[in-house]
């Protein structure tokens, strides 16, 4: 984006002007970037990372959409974003005009990255859709055709691209009409004529200006439905909203479904929807950092959940943004431009095209969310440079004035890109915390920072834990485990296989109600994993059959259940349920593993309460240790390999004179044939005697 619609009135222009003075948020994790203005976010999943490509509104008091280039950011946890810098300038290609680097989208095909963007044709004729190609998402990008791919035409803005299931690539764009065209496999050649959708109310809704469609289309597929999202004018909301339609194919026919975003605090909006690591995210831009306004916009993101019928609710736009998906490992090199929130810094590239943070002054800071120090850190190292007098990097936990765990002193290195690695001691860093790098020193710019990392006991533990995908030990937290079916699930210290705590599952009105845990994006359908948990119960029958079960949705939308492991558990004893190479069925999604007991799934009679500890998952083939399984030689109290009357006599003697006649641990285990609760009584001897008498000679 952007250009004004021909239907925009003077009143709308006034609304744009008023947006420039709208209040901005100074303490938040949304917008996702604070070091530059980032309009028109376009997300794409590449490998195990989510990339977002944005424009770059020119800084200053602008009176129009002056956009000077395109930028790239990525995340693995939806909270900390790594800045890959400016990937393309507004005039990088000879045919492009200055300050017209409008909306874009990137897609990967055959190991190449194709970047479609909006600009104006220097030779005249209006807007145009260009294409650039690179060998990596962050560039460098080159011009493969030396001219516009589509246009020039004043309607041609805001490209969106999709690679359909059959391998056909499609490009869409347009204001105030929506156009579409096929792309050849080379992704830089049109395959046929540019066509226009029928802009009717059935497909695009209705408003005072006709349909709701305005600009900024976004095409994608979720499950079996195709979705077309666009920036829109909806009666009753200020500025642009976002609406959508669904259809059976890339080209529809579309059925208008309604509003996703209700208005904008900076007049325009533009973005996209994407699934990442089993979550769904809505991207848009807003006025949200100092200096922001109608022409200085910032990319933002919020999570949502589809309705059961595939429709999208109105998304609640927040200042906090999505939850963090996984903690950050500080014992590996972390780029300094990996940021959750910052104030008083900018990013830049050095002579080697490497991004670093700079323009740092006293009071500047960087927040990195959810840093997992594990068992602890004792050293902090950073690659720094300074052409001034330097300063300090104070390391704080949980806030910029929180607990100080270390201070790195930085002196002059005789150049802003003359890098030196400096180290300081760290104390008091363990567990998971937000980390704040707070900069202090004299006047002027203090230093640049390229990367940082910690060392300490947590480093070796982090390396070991790579074998495990999760390890829930229930030492003070449920670790994402929850009830299944309405059973009561709570932490307890009454029982524990290891450590001091476990989970107690009670109020079970049916056998299928138990303890469960949803599996995240790290678990793939068709691949194998090692699962393990240990269970125990203390009431009821001498033995109970337990199941370790996977619940999943199949490709047909139906719910299925598959047994990971089944064991007959003896009352009062911890027993392991495990499978070192369990294969998740092909096409499975919405995965939930849980512990249940044997019984009729339709039976509403109360089921036994039980404990769960050490709920683990690891890479396939990992043998996860559990309770030792003892073999039972029924009735063999003297452990001589046979069961006979000498065992009956020994049991009676041990009951009458326990200090004189003692059973070994294995002997007690074999002799406990009645109650199976660990106590040996005359009833055990009687049961063995009756068994021997009934045996044929």
ROLO-526057 format. One record per residue (C-alpha): residue in one letter; z, x, y. Coordinates in steps of 0.001 Angstrom, whole numbers, plus 500000, padded with zeros to 6 digits. Layout:
// ROLO-526057
aZXY ...
//
This chain:
// ROLO-526057
x500000500000500000 x499733499050502824 x497555497176505227 x498316493884506894 x496794490738505480 x494229489035507634 x496473485961507423 x499525487757508818 x500459486214512142 x502150487584515214 x505387486142513873 x505045488264510743 x504399491337512869 x507607490570514712 x509388490399511367 x508115493894510553 x509455495215513839 x512844493606513266 x513105495234509827 x513201498677511407 x516693497999512682 x518024496422509492 x521278497922508173 x520944500731505662 x523175501819502813 x524811505217503136 x526945505265499964 x525080504201496822 x522952505320493897 x520064503061494959 x517552504082496423 x516946506634493711 x515840509390496144 x517458510355499457 x515650513611500301 x512436511910501484 x510939508468501938 x509431507204498681 x507411503966498986 x505355502268496267 x507152503516493119 x504988503493489978 x506907504230486723 x505456505670483517 x507153506904480332 x505996510358479252 x507685511752476142 x511404511079476402 x511390510950480213 x510686508244482737 x508490509472485587 x508073507703488909 x505190508483491253 x505605507487494904 x503954507852498255 x505607509651501153 x506146507832504446 x506014510222507376 x509442510866508823 x510205509717512328 x509947506528514365 x506683505177512954 x504737502123514107 x502487501924511028 x502152503146507439 x501541506858507993 x501711508306504486 x501182512023504049 x501026512605500304 x502304511690496869 x505490512743495055 x506806512789491502 x510313512331490081 x511693512017486542 x514860511039484722 x516305510952481227 x519383508896482034 x518336506504484863 x520971507948487182 x520022511572487837 x516466512112489128 x514648515458489116 x512325516041492075 x509013517633491045 x507874517869494647 x504715516757496384 x501946516675493781 x499036515886496111 x498552515902499871 x496775513228501895 x493850515560502586 x493842517541499325 x490406516137498553 x487601516671501057 x486587513009501297 x490091511646502093 x491417510859505561 x494780512044506932 x497924509844506800 x496358507370504372 x498046508356501097 x498835504812499985 x499925503341496633 x499178505046493304 x499750505018489554 x499517507685486820 x498653507355483134 x498299509821480246 x495362509933477862 x494330512604475366 x496771515116476837 x495507514690480410 x497175512883483296 x495047510602485450 x496368509731488893 x494786506761490683 x495503506457494403 x494589504639497608 x493154506349500675 x490408505841503269 x486959507301502929 x486331509997505542 x482668508999505604 x483566505442506670 x483382502074505005 x487095501399504547 x489653501902501821 x488890503507498482 x490438504114495079 x490419507784494128 x491247509546490870 x492791512959490219 x493419514728486910 x495992517307485780 x497329518981482663 x500933517990483414 x502516514982485162 x503621517085488139 x500202518676488617 x498433520555490027 x495856517770490323 x492138518329490887 x489261516132492031 x487051515433488970 x484253513506490724 x484356514577494394 x484118511018495739 x485821507608495517 x486021505995492103 x485921502512493675 x484770501710497180 x484788502212500053 x485760498590500703 x488581497334502923 x489895495198500022 x490270498155497645 x493913499253497661 x496880499589495280 x495465500587491879 x497218499767488608 x495984500959485227 x496597500057481580 x495436501482478253 x495102498466475965 x495949498411472264 x492278498796471319 x491945501943473436 x490109500257476316 x491362501359479755 x491414498891482655 x491848499391486390 x493024496652488783 x493529496664492550 x493014494631495688 x494166492903498887 x493921489955499453 x492052489388496163 x492728490948492778 x489878492928491174 x489495494446487714 x487093496820485984 x486812498716482690 x487081502507482566 x485194504710480154 x487168506947477818 x486885509854480275 x489044507723482659 x487001508817485692 x483909506639485203 x483613502877485649 x482363500990482588 x480588497968484048 x480809495945487225 x483938495333489275 x485010491704488809 x487394489421490652 x489964487034489183 x489696483370490091 x492360483233492811 x493678479746492022 x497175478261491988 x497246477955488184 x496986481737487871 x498588482974491097 x500829480175492356 x500581478494495728 x501931479067499232 x501110478149502805 x498461480903502828 x496821479639499643 x498011481473496531 x501074483717496478 x498949486788495699 x498861489432498394 x498446492983497086 x500026495647494872 x499110494388491370 x500934495845488344 x499601495273484811 x501569495919481595 x502299494516478146 x505705493595476704 x505889492470473075 x502816490265472603 x502412489138476230 x500465490679479097 x502127490566482509 x500504490772485933 x502963491377488784 x502039491472492470 x503431491674495993 x503348488153497339 x504122485798500168 x506436483042498955 x507431480254501276 x511057480534502370 x511519484298501977 x511143486944504674 x508496489576504156 x506867490200500803 x508330489072497507 x507108489890493996 x505691487258491648 x504134487385488194 x501964485663485648 x501546486057481889 x498486485878479682 x497090486551476205 x494878489468477295 x494437492054480040 x492099489704481881 x494113486536481298 x493674483679481646 x496895483946483643 x499679481416483882 x501767481715487040 x505448482142486157 x507247482479489482 x509248484911491584 x510887488163490452 x511962489540493830 x512885487193496669 x511846488830499926 x512282492358501251 x514443494071503877 x511481496213504980 x508788493503505008 x506658495030502231 x507510495605498597 x505635497335495823 x506596498465492372 x506335498069488646 x508109496990485485 x508605499214482467 x510559499448479201 x512437502687478635 x514889503556475866 x515276499898474865 x515993498789478436 x513774496981480943 x513566498123484570 x512147496685487768 x511047499137490476 x510522498246494124 x511035499791497550 x513388498907500371 x514955500109503591 x517944501981502185 x518630505478503608 x519260506801507136 x516096506546509202 x514696503836506961 x512777500801508124 x509553498850507750 x507497502064507781 x510087504371506151 x510733502974502679 x512619504145499604 x512059503629495876 x514760501663494083 x515346500371490566 x517386497712488786 x517708496693485154 x517004493191483861 x516802491336480552 x513884489132479544 x514614485500478769 x514204484416475162 x510745482989475899 x509535486240477501 x509881485059481097 x511549487250483717 x514584486108485709 x514858486666489441 x516090490268489508 x519346490941491296 x518705493869493633 x521697496198493899 x522884499257495781 x524387500715492605 x521219500794490497 x521088500874486672 x523839502145484383 x523580505705483099 x522048505859479614 x523508509182478470 x525658511971479910 x524185515108481437 x524744518401479609 x525983521001482144 x525797523866479655 x522015523980479880 x520138525030483005 x520134522103485435 x517600522115488254 x519409521844491596 x516966519109492583 x518355516912489763 x520301514468491900 x522026511108491644 x522866510930495353 x522773513437498196 x523301513760501911 x522150516450504307 x519625518215502073 x515875518355501518 x513732519663498681 x510965522238499005 x508724524459496894 x508892528253496898 x505952530648496599 x505916530116492823 x505540526344493270 x509101525848491999 x511178523111493611 x514618523896495055 x517068522242497425 x517314523616500953 x518007522872504607 x521653522803503570 x524292522686506266 x528068522416506372 x529099519091504847 x525922518581502834 x526511517559499233 x524852516619495955 x526279514173493428 x525302514557489763 x526394511562487700 x528021511532484259 x528370515266483576 x529951515838480146 x532066519012480120 x533299518223476608 x536084520584475568 x535915522393478880 x534112524846481151 x535369528154482573 x532318529568484421 x529769528258486916 x526521530099487658 x523903529237490267 x520629530753491419 x520921530919495202 x519155532432498196 x520006532793501874 x518449534430504905 x521553533530506894 x525209534247506358 x525552532000503291 x528584529866502610 x530346528275499644 x529570525717496959 x532746523755496231 x532758522009492846 x534561518651492918 x535086516003490252 x534466512278490784 x534155512378494593 x533252514878497309 x536972515211498077 x538082514992494444 x539686517645492285 x538293521133492989 x537443523007489794 x535830526074491368 x534261527590494472 x531171529809494465 x530859532213497392 x527297532884498551 x526318535676500921 x522992536703502407 x520232537594499934 x517880538672502768 x515489535775502237 x515376532018501646 x513525532559498374 x515073535885497340 x517071534509494447 x520332535892493062 x522451534569490206 x526121534315491207 x529088533238489074 x532597531930489745 x535543530916487576 x536114527244486791 x539365525530485793 x540229521941484945 x536774520691483933 x536735518744480664 x535477515371479563 x532926513305481470 x532920513220485280 x530641512851488260 x530114516345489687 x529868516958493430 x528425520177494849 x529823520266498379 x528506522942500762 x530651524649503380 x530171527441505884 x529244528130509470 x526610526693511762 x522941526455510824 x521325526468507408 x523561527999504732 x521533528567501551 x518955527311499071 x519815526522495431 x517300526668492576 x519409525837489499 x522948525869488091 x524822525772484768 x528330525953483307 x529731527998480430 x532839527519478323 x534266525929475195 x532232522762475740 x528991524719475328 x529473525485471636 x530680521949470950 x527623520540472716 x525345522669470537 x527128521483467371 x526950517872468442 x523155517999468565 x523288517237464839 x525098514001465649 x523516511165467582 x526892509554468169 x530452510163466967 x532821507257467608 x536364508289466696 x538172505523468626 x540612507845470297 x541411505605473251 x537993503961473668 x535691501665471711 x532659503922472316 x530262500988472564 x531458499280469387 x532084495573469673 x532661492425467653 x529943490755465646 x530018486989465401 x533213486462467388 x535699488488465361 x538458490186467339 x537899493930467707 x540548496118469326 x541811499681469366 x544953500360467350 x547257503249466477 x548703501445463430 x546186503144461147 x543882506140461476 x541758508086459037 x541661511056461420 x543286511497464798 x545630508835466097 x543522505708466418 x541019503372464816 x539498499925465364 x541152496834463935 x538925493859463118 x540796490547462817 x540388486778463298 x537434486810460914 x536520483217460112 x533657484379457898 x532797487490455885 x529781488378458066 x531912488672461185 x532847492306461731 x532533495483463796 x529100496394465181 x527265498883467379 x523807498511468934 x521497501450468304 x519740502820471355 x516327504377471966 x517215507478469898 x516700505476466701 x513062504857465787 x511634502324463367 x510193504009460284 x512395507110460648 x515452508139458615 x519006508902459760 x522414509667458296 x525044506957458883 x528733506978457962 x531946505099458630 x535309504765456869 x537089501468456258 x540491500299455033 x542305497004454504 x545943496293453624 x546155492608452724 x544726490247450166 x542879490997446944 x543290494318445099 x539655495182445842 x537054493921448297 x533376494687448532 x532326496085451939 x528798496342453338 x527416498696455968 x524500496586457269 x521565496873459662 x520546493752461577 x517140493940463243 x514299491884464650 x511037492226462770 x507564492403464278 x507268488656463583 x510282487925465798 x512523486947462858 x515998488453462281 x516490490509459107 x519399492267457383 x519349495419455281 x522204497184453477 x522790500802454477 x525577501158451867 x527898498978449781 x531238499995448240 x534063498288446383 x537124499255448420 x540615499484446950 x543352497892449055 x545338500402451104 x542844503272450805 x540336504660453317 x536861504485451799 x533590505860453139 x530425503822453588 x527543506265454033 x523860506953453539 x522542510428454316 x518898509308454582 x518631505663455526 x515145504667456716 x514936502055459455 x512270499515458432 x508867499814460087 x508465497595463129 x512201497004463465 x513694496603466947 x516916495379468555 x518879497368465984 x522558496630465259 x524637498307462552 x527864496666461499 x530612496524458873 x531164493253456982 x532662492141453677 x531188490358450675 x530983486569450856 x528881483550451573 x527412483928455058 x527845480181455544 x531485480216454463 x533895479549457337 x537022480417455358 x539092483307456764 x538086486775455624 x540305489836455261 x541172491911458323 x540235495585458182 x540210498923459997 x537220501104460895 x537295504791461875 x534754507607462345 x531672505519463078 x529021508287462986 x525253508751463054 x523377512033462620 x519960513454461830 x518601512640458395 x520069514700455566 x523385515385457310 x526302515079454891 x529139513506456884 x532555514157455397 x534737511217454441 x537696510388452192 x537633512058448767 x536708509540446099 x539061509774443150 x537882508726439710 x540252506417437887 x541067506701434169 x542631503263433848 x546221503389432570 x546266507142431846 x549706507760433409 x550275511151431776 x546711512292432592 x545911513455429061 x542489511861428999 x543359508783426910 x545278505574427475 x547854504839424757 x551511503836424221 x552700507222425533 x551494506112428957 x553471502841428669 x556624504787427762 x556166507262430654 x555741504419433158 x558936502678431893 x560838505984432097 x559612506666435654 x560714503186436758 x564157503586435165 x564776507213436230 x562282508194438992 x564160511402439784 x563862512607436183 x560468511231435168 x557836511829437847 x554176510870437800 x551565513138439314 x549454511764442190 x546536511189439807 x548912509689437247 x550223507173439777 x546662506341440750 x545744505693437087 x548970503793436345 x548723501380439293 x546726498746437403 x548290495539438723 x549010495584442434 x546800498557443363 x549155499101446299 x550487502477445233 x553774501188443732 x554425501567439975 x556442498776438276 x557212497379434820 x554280495003435346 x551907497968435200 x553376499097431860 x553211495522430512 x549572495138431529 x548632498393429774 x550601497380426618 x548848493997426484 x545515495760426847 x546296498148423980 x547517495350421706 x544345493342422324 x542089496293421524 x540369496124418125 x541375498738415555 
//
